[in-house]
Amino acid sequence: MIAASSSEFIKEFTIYAEKAADGGETIFVQRANDKNLVVMSADTYNDLIKKLYKGS
């Protein structure tokens, strides 16, 4: 997992997007007022959702 501030994430969006989409990285974006985000590829997200629904 990679952590980045929101300003760094915006500044280097393409680099972080490539790391998530092609490198399988999950990006934790730190925002003001604890309104943080997690960015991951659609494939990673879909795999996570499948695992959650199989487990329930």
SVG drawing of the C-alpha trace seen along z (x, -y; Angstrom):
<svg xmlns="http://www.w3.org/2000/svg" viewBox="-24 -20 28 38">
<polyline fill="none" stroke="black" stroke-width="0.4" points="0.0,0.0 1.2,-3.5 0.2,-6.6 0.0,-10.0 -1.3,-13.4 -4.2,-14.6 -2.1,-17.4 0.7,-14.9 -1.9,-12.5 -3.4,-15.2 0.0,-16.4 1.2,-12.9 -2.2,-11.4 -1.0,-9.6 1.9,-7.9 -0.4,-6.8 -3.1,-5.6 -0.5,-3.5 0.8,-2.0 -2.8,-1.0 -3.9,0.2 -0.8,1.9 1.2,2.6 -1.7,3.8 -0.9,1.2 -3.5,-0.2 -3.2,-4.0 -4.3,-5.5 -5.0,-9.2 -4.8,-11.4 -7.3,-14.2 -8.3,-17.0 -10.9,-16.3 -10.3,-12.5 -12.1,-12.3 -9.5,-9.8 -9.8,-7.7 -8.5,-4.3 -7.7,-4.0 -7.3,-0.6 -7.7,1.0 -11.1,2.2 -9.7,5.8 -8.5,5.5 -11.9,4.1 -13.9,6.8 -11.7,9.5 -12.3,8.0 -16.1,7.9 -16.1,11.5 -14.2,12.6 -16.6,10.7 -19.7,12.2 -18.3,15.7 -17.5,15.4 -21.1,14.3"/>
</svg>
